[in-house]
Amino acid sequence: MISESKYELIIGDVLETLPWKARERLFDLIIADPPFGIAFNKSSHEYGADDYDLYEDKFTPESYFQFSKAWIESCHEALTENGSLYIISGWTNLQFILNAIDESKFHVLNHAIWYFSWGVYTKRRFVTSHYHILLLVKNKKNYQFYKQKHYDEDVFFWPEYNRGNDPHRIKGHPCQLPIVLLEKLVLTSSSPGDLVGDVFSGSGGTILAARQTGRDVVGFEIREEYKEIIQQKARFGKLVTPSKKQSTLERFLQE
Ligand SMILES: C[S@@+](CC[C@H](N)C(=O)[O-])C[C@H]1O[C@@H](n2cnc3c(N)ncnc32)[C@H](O)[C@@H]1O
């Protein structure tokens, strides 16, 4: 039996809040789904978020690169020696993230794809229906990795999952990752009792995924107005039974 996890949300700029939080305890795993930088890349709307005005996302290409370098470096400092970082990104600004990783001390283990089947319809180019998921580790000889199936490929696809049937989707945040995906990352790269960080919390899905799997978790989010959404989605104040058998991932795998 896995015990109930500790969880916390910190509102503020993660560049400031992550370093002081990490002084208390280092993270075993960090998940980062950064802002897209849509102000300089209008094609980002293809990812299907309904209302981008919901959060500020104003970068120039140079400032997006500098921002990426800063938070990736900050994650490196905040992780234990055998810690891992997942970065989730669309394709439009991936080049800046990859360049920032190149300048970091991380080792890239995987460049995975999450394929989904609800891309926004396009007439004169292919429909965008994937995200990039990068797995980075501090120490390539010593890191946690627990495969979730025997032949665990670097293309993730849950045909049964769509936004319409997502029981955890909540009103008020434009870009929510499925719990099934977040749980897969948490289960693969950490152990019960470990500390997971979500440096761009958004709607709080990673906090829920970590709680459901018995990990301690700290979420970081800059926008105060998402606090209630996060607290609701991640079930703050309520008991979340951390039973691996009932995890969202296992349920989808069984179907
Ligand atoms: C792409 S969304 C994350 C969505 C999340 N993965 C989910 O499933 O709901 C990025 C989030 O990062 C937040 N954010 C942007 N800059 C930030 C910063 N410097 N520190 C902390 N959070 C930030 C935004 O407000 C936004 O909610």
The ligand as a Gaussian input file, in Angstrom:
#p B3LYP/6-31G(d) Opt

LIG

0 1
 C        1.071000      25.113000     -21.165000
 S        0.402000      25.613000     -19.641000
 C        0.518000      24.175000     -18.626000
 C       -0.690000      23.307000     -18.706000
 C       -0.647000      22.105000     -17.795000
 N        0.333000      21.128000     -18.231000
 C       -2.004000      21.408000     -17.672000
 O       -2.122000      20.202000     -17.988000
 O       -2.954000      22.059000     -17.272000
 C        1.687000      26.656000     -19.018000
 C        1.375000      27.320000     -17.684000
 O        2.573000      27.939000     -17.199000
 C        2.241000      29.138000     -16.525000
 N        3.455000      29.972000     -16.489000
 C        3.957000      30.756000     -17.475000
 N        5.100000      31.338000     -17.082000
 C        5.342000      30.919000     -15.818000
 C        6.373000      31.179000     -14.869000
 N        7.399000      32.000000     -15.152000
 N        6.311000      30.563000     -13.661000
 C        5.289000      29.722000     -13.358000
 N        4.275000      29.442000     -14.214000
 C        4.302000      30.031000     -15.430000
 C        1.083000      29.716000     -17.338000
 O        0.330000      30.636000     -16.594000
 C        0.315000      28.438000     -17.728000
 O       -0.723000      28.162000     -16.814000

